[in-house]
Amino acid sequence: MRIERVIGRNFQEASEITKRKYGIDCMVLSTNKVGGSTEMLVAVDSSSAAEEIPSVMADAAGTKVATASFRSVVDFTPAAAAMQPAPKAPLTDPTASVEGSRMVEAIRTELVALEKRLAQIGEAGDAVALKMSIVGLGVSASYANGITGEGSSANTIAKKIADEICVGSLHDLDSQKQMLFVGPSGSGKTTVVMQAAATLVSAGAKDAATVSSLRDTRVGSRERFFTLADAAGLEAHWGSAHAEVRVIDSGGMDLSRIQAGEAATENRDVVVCLPSYMNRATAQQWINATTQAAGVVISHWDQSMLPLGLLAMLAELNVPLLAVSTGAAPATPLESLTNESIRIGLEHVMQLAVSQSQTKVA
């Protein structure tokens, strides 16, 4: 079990993001209004929970956090079905109550222990609260220690992270090597492949005008690949990687197959495609699955709400951020960022974290 933090412009948007990312059966821990945004803390099942840092902030007065099924917080039942009388559920579920209490108690114990350790090295209470808020946004505890301290502000922390990110470009990669794009299913990887080829073609790389995909047994994947290639104005090959092709889609190759070395990486630059909503632990597994990733392209990019956890992870691991995908049109070139543009976006995210920490201290 791990705790995730979702932020939306309003309650409805935060609920929709939570539903899409974690399903409708996750546990809602709290919902707060932070400035002009809505913050929702949810508990979700995860095999990598031991790698995640708890992100629940119990308030200073020790108010008990009420947990509820996400189904009971947001009603996703169609209107016609809602008119039918719902079957009566048992008043209490002893098993769920015990498990929920244990989870909340474990989180509180961990947070108290973390706060004590930080206090022992002489940090002020507001710095501790700020650091815990950053950890709650997906930043590892070790990296948070290095970018926060007494007197830290949203702007200074945003600048530290932005300056440490290695911002690169697809054009920085070896033109004599093929680019193999890997990433989780549903991340928009195939669209990114087309956008990457379009980016290189627009810069004069004629060998990028043809794309290829490794064999993918998922239903409809072949038709979708050729449809996207046609929309991008590219030639396409299916089922193998021709030597003359510059950009290759790994198809339905999942994380376990990448880790097993089934993706031939010899004379290829491996580019990892990660969606902006992916949690840090899973994203790091994809990056570590390859011998050495040439860089990362982030899909579903939104400049108004940057993924602090992912960006901090790239800075911590010194993995280049090559580009971002801002739309679903396959012919649209990928966007290259600068450290300055990242800093501006991170300041907004950090303002929310500072607001949260100040509320907790008060």
Sequence and secondary structure as in RCSB ss.txt:
>XXXX:A:sequence
MRIERVIGRNFQEASEITKRKYGIDCMVLSTNKVGGSTEMLVAVDSSSAAEEIPSVMADAAGTKVATASFRSVVD
FTPAAAAMQPAPKAPLTDPTASVEGSRMVEAIRTELVALEKRLAQIGEAGDAVALKMSIVGLGVSASYANGITGE
GSSANTIAKKIADEICVGSLHDLDSQKQMLFVGPSGSGKTTVVMQAAATLVSAGAKDAATVSSLRDTRVGSRERF
FTLADAAGLEAHWGSAHAEVRVIDSGGMDLSRIQAGEAATENRDVVVCLPSYMNRATAQQWINATTQAAGVVISH
WDQSMLPLGLLAMLAELNVPLLAVSTGAAPATPLESLTNESIRIGLEHVMQLAVSQSQTKVA
>XXXX:A:secstr
 EEEEEEESSHHHHHHHHHHHH TTSEEEEEEEETTEEEEEEEE  TTGGGS       TT      EEHHHHS 
   HHHHTS      S  HHHHHHHHHHHHHHHHHHHHHHHHHHHTT  HHHHHHHHHHHHTT  HHHHHHH  T
T  HHHHHHHHHHHS B  GGGS TTSEEEEE  TTSSHHHHHHHHHHHHHHTT GGGGEEEEE   STTHHHHH
HHHHHHHT EEEEES  TT SEEE TT  HHHHHTT S  TTEEEEEEEETT  HHHHHHHHHHSSS  EEEEES
  TTS  HHHHHHHHHHT  EEEE   S TTS  B   HHHHHHHHHHHHHHHHHHHHHHH 
